[in-house]
């Protein structure tokens, strides 16, 4: 350590004198906290303080221009009479409940496909992965057109196969499926995580299973899925968190429509705050989002977490 | 659970017992392989067609975009779409702003996350595990929840319509994910190296800065790439905090482009392609780190 500093007279020498007298354990504690201090400060400044501000805002009406007024529990009461909130919750839940499992299964399926040892597999891996890094704004522009009822490619292929003309972005019933297609296109990230997991499974397990006469689907069910369960769990949790925050595509493609069918919760909060200028109610809606995410996380950890198989559980 | 036994359904009926085993395995393997390759190509087509369409349509006239059935090859070929799209709005300003914000984010996140990550990985002190629990908890509290109160705090600070709200918070820890990643990486480095340095009179900050940071280069590059991407792609932050058009990022510029009804599809598609291109170039130059990073985030739990 810096024992030499005590002999020099610097503005902070008193500090080093004091510091160097401390026992080793204390010094470690201080150094440890110095290292994690940026996070602690950030946590206070950008998490705790905003949370307190949000709690305070819940009891205010404020349009940013005139001074805030105290309105008691009016914002909370409004939650129960707001006709738009149920639509927003319905859109958010419906999208999450459908898009997360579909995305998970599709990503797993693609990962198994690109785990095939053939020449040129890297090309396929790249093609499957690339959509996931396309900026959300660019992807919104692209899909707004691909899903166009009259001229879009999606309907072109459906009609070539003898299907009907689907009003993806005009019909409230088709809007959520449209967003699921868009989000499924970008599953590359979780696919790569699955692929890495698949490659981590020792080949001997499969050889042993083959000797015992297990078919391919039995191998998948009894070896691959249990060994992959921590990774499936990770992708599940991340999928939930991401789908609850879907925002950019809804803002740019449908702007919440048709008939609020894609007015996802984050978009509704954004509109309430920055278009209706109602900060108090927007903060109250943020708390709703917060509680939903917390309860969902707890449920996922309780239900799915206990089914995860860890090889070297300690 | 439905077990489809390819061996018995596809087996050739007549063959000597020993050869039968080999023949069965080979035939079923071949069918399986053929199916896999077919599916590989099928999904490659499905995933690639939107890209291909985006790229080719960015060279089409507005009329041809409205053609049904869709045309695959632009005719006439209109590269001017790019010129028109990128000069319609001051995209050179947006580009500069995006690069500045993304660059500052990269600097902030790599410095901050590695510093904090080192503390969590290599120093044992009371309360460490508790604080690490807090780090992991913030992972589940997405940014979107805090948009309203954060906006009010930043507007009180007078930071609205500046880049500060998009940069300064990044210096405080650099995000739960990155702290977690750096911690995992630092834990793989043998303690002997640090001890040797400490024996030679190196302070803990010296051990971090002179030994661990250079060793962490792969992890830092990975984090840098993802931070850059995140900043480049982000829309929520810029549309909340940036007001005057000359402060817009590329994402905000393209979004404002789209919300204007008079802007034609050919220009929108050209601008969207132009915004995607840097990301794809970045991917091709740093594939290894991309894949490494994604794998690291998902696997080392």
Boltz contact constraints between the chains, C-beta under 6 A:
constraints:
  - contact:
      token1: [A, 2]
      token2: [B, 203]
      max_distance: 6.0
  - contact:
      token1: [A, 28]
      token2: [B, 123]
      max_distance: 6.0
  - contact:
      token1: [A, 28]
      token2: [B, 125]
      max_distance: 6.0
  - contact:
      token1: [A, 29]
      token2: [B, 125]
      max_distance: 6.0
  - contact:
      token1: [A, 31]
      token2: [B, 123]
      max_distance: 6.0
  - contact:
      token1: [A, 31]
      token2: [B, 204]
      max_distance: 6.0
  - contact:
      token1: [A, 32]
      token2: [B, 119]
      max_distance: 6.0
  - contact:
      token1: [A, 32]
      token2: [B, 123]
      max_distance: 6.0
  - contact:
      token1: [A, 32]
      token2: [B, 125]
      max_distance: 6.0
  - contact:
      token1: [A, 35]
      token2: [B, 118]
      max_distance: 6.0
  - contact:
      token1: [A, 35]
      token2: [B, 119]
      max_distance: 6.0
  - contact:
      token1: [A, 36]
      token2: [B, 116]
      max_distance: 6.0
  - contact:
      token1: [A, 36]
      token2: [B, 119]
      max_distance: 6.0
  - contact:
      token1: [A, 36]
      token2: [B, 131]
      max_distance: 6.0
  - contact:
      token1: [A, 38]
      token2: [B, 112]
      max_distance: 6.0
  - contact:
      token1: [A, 38]
      token2: [B, 116]
      max_distance: 6.0
  - contact:
      token1: [A, 38]
      token2: [B, 172]
      max_distance: 6.0
  - contact:
      token1: [A, 38]
      token2: [B, 173]
      max_distance: 6.0
  - contact:
      token1: [A, 39]
      token2: [B, 116]
      max_distance: 6.0
  - contact:
      token1: [A, 39]
      token2: [B, 173]
      max_distance: 6.0
  - contact:
      token1: [A, 41]
      token2: [B, 172]
      max_distance: 6.0
  - contact:
      token1: [A, 42]
      token2: [B, 172]
      max_distance: 6.0
  - contact:
      token1: [A, 42]
      token2: [B, 173]
      max_distance: 6.0
  - contact:
      token1: [A, 46]
      token2: [B, 169]
      max_distance: 6.0
  - contact:
      token1: [A, 50]
      token2: [B, 146]
      max_distance: 6.0
  - contact:
      token1: [A, 50]
      token2: [B, 149]
      max_distance: 6.0
  - contact:
      token1: [A, 50]
      token2: [B, 150]
      max_distance: 6.0
  - contact:
      token1: [A, 53]
      token2: [B, 149]
      max_distance: 6.0
  - contact:
      token1: [A, 53]
      token2: [B, 152]
      max_distance: 6.0
  - contact:
      token1: [A, 54]
      token2: [B, 149]
      max_distance: 6.0
  - contact:
      token1: [A, 113]
      token2: [B, 39]
      max_distance: 6.0
  - contact:
      token1: [A, 113]
      token2: [B, 40]
      max_distance: 6.0
  - contact:
      token1: [A, 116]
      token2: [B, 36]
      max_distance: 6.0
  - contact:
      token1: [A, 124]
      token2: [B, 40]
      max_distance: 6.0
  - contact:
      token1: [A, 124]
      token2: [B, 44]
      max_distance: 6.0
  - contact:
      token1: [A, 127]
      token2: [B, 44]
      max_distance: 6.0
  - contact:
      token1: [A, 127]
      token2: [B, 47]
      max_distance: 6.0
  - contact:
      token1: [A, 127]
      token2: [B, 48]
      max_distance: 6.0
  - contact:
      token1: [A, 128]
      token2: [B, 47]
      max_distance: 6.0
  - contact:
      token1: [A, 131]
      token2: [B, 47]
      max_distance: 6.0
  - contact:
      token1: [A, 133]
      token2: [B, 279]
      max_distance: 6.0
  - contact:
      token1: [A, 133]
      token2: [B, 283]
      max_distance: 6.0
  - contact:
      token1: [A, 134]
      token2: [B, 276]
      max_distance: 6.0
  - contact:
      token1: [A, 135]
      token2: [B, 233]
      max_distance: 6.0
  - contact:
      token1: [A, 135]
      token2: [B, 275]
      max_distance: 6.0
  - contact:
      token1: [A, 136]
      token2: [B, 233]
      max_distance: 6.0
  - contact:
      token1: [A, 137]
      token2: [B, 235]
      max_distance: 6.0
  - contact:
      token1: [A, 137]
      token2: [B, 251]
      max_distance: 6.0
  - contact:
      token1: [A, 137]
      token2: [B, 254]
      max_distance: 6.0
  - contact:
      token1: [A, 137]
      token2: [B, 255]
      max_distance: 6.0
  - contact:
      token1: [A, 138]
      token2: [B, 272]
      max_distance: 6.0
  - contact:
      token1: [A, 138]
      token2: [B, 275]
      max_distance: 6.0
  - contact:
      token1: [A, 138]
      token2: [B, 276]
      max_distance: 6.0
  - contact:
      token1: [A, 141]
      token2: [B, 258]
      max_distance: 6.0
  - contact:
      token1: [A, 141]
      token2: [B, 268]
      max_distance: 6.0
  - contact:
      token1: [A, 141]
      token2: [B, 272]
      max_distance: 6.0
  - contact:
      token1: [A, 142]
      token2: [B, 54]
      max_distance: 6.0
  - contact:
      token1: [A, 142]
      token2: [B, 272]
      max_distance: 6.0
  - contact:
      token1: [A, 146]
      token2: [B, 50]
      max_distance: 6.0
  - contact:
      token1: [A, 151]
      token2: [B, 66]
      max_distance: 6.0
  - contact:
      token1: [A, 151]
      token2: [B, 68]
      max_distance: 6.0
  - contact:
      token1: [A, 153]
      token2: [B, 53]
      max_distance: 6.0
  - contact:
      token1: [A, 153]
      token2: [B, 70]
      max_distance: 6.0
  - contact:
      token1: [A, 156]
      token2: [B, 69]
      max_distance: 6.0
  - contact:
      token1: [A, 156]
      token2: [B, 70]
      max_distance: 6.0
  - contact:
      token1: [A, 189]
      token2: [B, 294]
      max_distance: 6.0
  - contact:
      token1: [A, 192]
      token2: [B, 294]
      max_distance: 6.0
  - contact:
      token1: [A, 193]
      token2: [B, 294]
      max_distance: 6.0
  - contact:
      token1: [A, 193]
      token2: [B, 298]
      max_distance: 6.0
  - contact:
      token1: [A, 196]
      token2: [B, 295]
      max_distance: 6.0
  - contact:
      token1: [A, 196]
      token2: [B, 299]
      max_distance: 6.0
  - contact:
      token1: [A, 215]
      token2: [B, 3]
      max_distance: 6.0
  - contact:
      token1: [A, 215]
      token2: [B, 5]
      max_distance: 6.0
  - contact:
      token1: [A, 217]
      token2: [B, 3]
      max_distance: 6.0
  - contact:
      token1: [A, 218]
      token2: [B, 3]
      max_distance: 6.0
  - contact:
      token1: [A, 234]
      token2: [B, 298]
      max_distance: 6.0
  - contact:
      token1: [A, 241]
      token2: [B, 142]
      max_distance: 6.0
  - contact:
      token1: [A, 245]
      token2: [B, 142]
      max_distance: 6.0
  - contact:
      token1: [A, 245]
      token2: [B, 144]
      max_distance: 6.0
  - contact:
      token1: [A, 248]
      token2: [B, 235]
      max_distance: 6.0
  - contact:
      token1: [A, 252]
      token2: [B, 258]
      max_distance: 6.0
  - contact:
      token1: [A, 266]
      token2: [B, 144]
      max_distance: 6.0
  - contact:
      token1: [A, 273]
      token2: [B, 148]
      max_distance: 6.0
  - contact:
      token1: [A, 282]
      token2: [B, 148]
      max_distance: 6.0
  - contact:
      token1: [A, 283]
      token2: [B, 148]
      max_distance: 6.0
  - contact:
      token1: [A, 286]
      token2: [B, 145]
      max_distance: 6.0
  - contact:
      token1: [A, 286]
      token2: [B, 148]
      max_distance: 6.0
  - contact:
      token1: [A, 289]
      token2: [B, 145]
      max_distance: 6.0
  - contact:
      token1: [A, 290]
      token2: [B, 145]
      max_distance: 6.0
  - contact:
      token1: [A, 297]
      token2: [B, 140]
      max_distance: 6.0
